[in-house]
Amino acid sequence: MTHPLALVGNTGSPYSRKMRAVLRYRRIPFRWLAKGSRWHLAANVPEVKVPIIPVIAFPDEAGTYVEAMTDSSPQIMVLEERFYGRSIIPADPVVAFLDHLIEDYADEWVTKAMYHYRWHPPEARDKAGKFLPLQSNIAMGDDEWNQMRVWITDRQVGRLGFVGSTPSAVPVIEASYRRLLEILDAHLRTAEFVLGGRPSRCDFGLFGQLSQLAWIDTEGIDVAVEVSPRTWTWVDRADDLSWFEPDESEPWFIRDDVGPTLTALLREIGRTYVPFMLANHRAFETDSDVVRYEVDGVTCEQGPFGYQRKCLDWLRDIYHGMEPDDRASVGTILRGTGCEALFVD
Ligand SMILES: N[C@@H](CCC(=O)N[C@@H](CS)C(=O)NCC(=O)O)C(=O)O
């Protein structure tokens, strides 16, 4: 008998929702363990180095969790190695590269909008502060609940500047969320998923952020329903794609089949994520404690983010490690989108 993996998370965490959707689509047996709940505490999941969620823990033959890891993108890759079938990595390496890039945009840029709509508007803070603590214990007493509400809210609001929702960046972040919805609205008229007829990493990355933005946080939901009811519906569907049978007649796009709506998404990535990721990387190289980047003529500032520096290094390593023909094809697709700037040394 094979024992299920453990997925430790919180439904208010975009990356937890991302990984839950991946495991469901891939039909990999798992146990959802709300972080801090009695089920989590009883499961003896090994400690991880950085205390973030989601955590995926792998059992031995007796069902004891012997190995645990964080970070959704590496988790996806490990799951690909260990579980066969219903892969979420496109077969064409060029398309797989685009997939990785779009996933990273979702994880590292769209998350600014997620964090912003959750913790910036005072009504939103109040709402999130109320429901987030209860996932660890639905029967929590009022005293403890009130204490945790204040603790979580203060902590997360205090991190707004770190994640990027600084006063200068607010209009940029809000406008980019609207544009993403417009782009997805046009794209979903042509394809079921971002890269064609079946889901891949980037769908789950976008889903994770939108599972919060378009489904939990009031202002984010209102914008989504106004701009793209279609995207709102897609998010609902992406949460559980275990029913979906990828059909041979509806594969992923191939490198010669990147249409205008996907190009529009790449241009959007070039407009926002690219200047931010480059500036963040530069801040580490120059030992600066401010990341200053420009989008649409607006200068935004925030603190440097170490993990995001690694994300760009990973993308660059993959790009430079590609077969020359494949790299040339990526170059052709990215030309004029702004994304090519990531790979100019
Ligand atoms: N890069 C990680 C990010 C995970 C992450 O940032 N998780 C957040 C919740 S969504 C977290 O656990 N934060 C812990 C904290 O803020 O202390 C991934 O892809 O999974």
The ligand as an SDF file (V2000), in Angstrom:
LIG
                    3D

 20 19  0  0  0  0  0  0  0  0999 V2000
    8.5550   30.6200   -2.8430 N   0  0  0  0  0  0  0  0  0  0  0  0
    7.6510   29.9370   -1.9780 C   0  0  0  0  0  0  0  0  0  0  0  0
    6.8630   30.9450   -1.2600 C   0  0  0  0  0  0  0  0  0  0  0  0
    6.0680   30.4000   -0.1320 C   0  0  0  0  0  0  0  0  0  0  0  0
    5.5820   31.4750    0.7720 C   0  0  0  0  0  0  0  0  0  0  0  0
    6.0050   32.6300    0.6460 O   0  0  0  0  0  0  0  0  0  0  0  0
    4.6750   31.1440    1.6580 N   0  0  0  0  0  0  0  0  0  0  0  0
    4.1110   32.1250    2.5420 C   0  0  0  0  0  0  0  0  0  0  0  0
    2.6090   31.9740    2.6520 C   0  0  0  0  0  0  0  0  0  0  0  0
    1.8320   32.1230    1.1340 S   0  0  0  0  0  0  0  0  0  0  0  0
    4.6040   31.8480    3.9330 C   0  0  0  0  0  0  0  0  0  0  0  0
    4.6170   30.7240    4.3630 O   0  0  0  0  0  0  0  0  0  0  0  0
    5.0120   32.8400    4.6230 N   0  0  0  0  0  0  0  0  0  0  0  0
    5.4770   32.6160    5.9530 C   0  0  0  0  0  0  0  0  0  0  0  0
    5.6720   33.8490    6.6250 C   0  0  0  0  0  0  0  0  0  0  0  0
    5.2690   34.8720    6.0740 O   0  0  0  0  0  0  0  0  0  0  0  0
    6.1880   33.7510    7.7020 O   0  0  0  0  0  0  0  0  0  0  0  0
    6.7900   28.9890   -2.8110 C   0  0  0  0  0  0  0  0  0  0  0  0
    6.8520   29.0490   -4.0320 O   0  0  0  0  0  0  0  0  0  0  0  0
    6.1180   28.1400   -2.2520 O   0  0  0  0  0  0  0  0  0  0  0  0
  1  2  1  0
  2  3  1  0
  2 18  1  0
  3  4  1  0
  4  5  1  0
  5  6  2  0
  5  7  1  0
  7  8  1  0
  8  9  1  0
  8 11  1  0
  9 10  1  0
 11 12  2  0
 11 13  1  0
 13 14  1  0
 14 15  1  0
 15 16  2  0
 15 17  1  0
 18 19  2  0
 18 20  1  0
M  END
$$$$
